[in-house]
């Protein structure tokens, strides 16, 4: 069993470093395939939403679109 913390989700969604993204993608694939049990909390999900909001929403108000 592995705990998935905020930074793991953010590395996946932000995809700033391709090497780290691939590692997290493999981890999520193992979880989806049932080879690893992954757990998290509602607080982590709230932090992920906040982190993505802070990163992307200012661009929406500045440029009128999201960069993805």
C-alpha positions in Angstrom: 0.0 0.0 0.0 1.3 3.4 -1.0 0.1 6.9 0.1 -0.3 9.3 -2.9 0.5 12.8 -1.6 -0.2 16.1 -3.3 3.2 16.4 -5.0 2.7 13.1 -6.9 -0.6 14.3 -8.3 0.8 17.7 -9.2 3.8 16.2 -11.0 1.4 14.2 -13.1 -1.0 17.0 -13.9 1.6 19.8 -14.4 3.9 17.6 -16.5 6.8 20.0 -16.1 9.5 17.4 -16.0 9.1 14.5 -18.5 11.2 12.0 -16.5 9.2 12.6 -13.3 5.9 12.5 -15.3 6.8 9.1 -16.7 7.6 7.7 -13.2 4.3 8.9 -11.8 2.5 7.6 -14.9 4.0 4.1 -14.3 2.9 4.3 -10.7 -0.7 5.2 -11.6 -0.7 2.4 -14.2 0.4 -0.1 -11.5 -2.4 1.2 -9.3 -5.0 1.0 -12.0 -3.9 -2.6 -12.9 -4.3 -3.6 -9.3 -0.6 -4.4 -8.7 -0.2 -1.7 -6.1 -2.8 -0.3 -3.7 -2.8 3.5 -3.7 -4.6 5.6 -1.1 -5.0 9.3 -0.5 -7.2 11.7 1.4 -9.7 14.4 0.7 -7.3 17.0 2.0 -4.7 15.9 -0.6 -7.4 16.2 -3.3 -8.2 19.7 -2.0 -4.5 20.7 -2.2 -4.2 19.3 -5.7 -7.2 21.4 -6.8 -5.8 24.5 -5.1 -2.4 24.0 -6.6 -3.8 23.6 -10.1 -6.1 26.6 -9.6 -3.3 28.8 -8.5 -1.2 27.8 -11.5 -3.8 27.9 -14.3 -6.6 30.3 -13.3 -4.6 33.5 -13.5 -3.8 32.7 -17.1 -7.5 32.3 -17.8 -8.3 35.8 -16.5 -5.2 37.3 -18.2 -5.5 35.6 -21.6 -9.1 34.3 -21.7 -8.2 30.6 -22.0 -6.5 27.8 -20.1 -3.2 26.5 -21.5 -4.2 22.9 -21.9 
